Amino acid sequence: MDCIVKEAAVKSLVDERTSLEVTVRKTKENTFYFLINFSKEETVVPQCFAGMQNLLTGETVSRQEILKPFEVEIIKK
């Protein structure tokens, strides 16, 4: 599988190792990240999202942001 991924030049959206599902949607003006915690454990949001806006709360994502089990964040870059 690694060979196929390498050949297809597939790259992760996040450089940090995380158990979160991270999906991106882009428009001409904005980039939106959807972070979903499908695990039964609290999970730290990757540091690369710190300082961006959480659209569900209106707050800025912190460096110690935690997603609870089955919680979702939509982040605007």
Secondary structure by P-SEA (a helix, b strand, c coil): caaaaaaaccccccccccccbbbbbbcccbbbbbbbccccbbbbccccccccccccccccccccccccccbbbbbcc
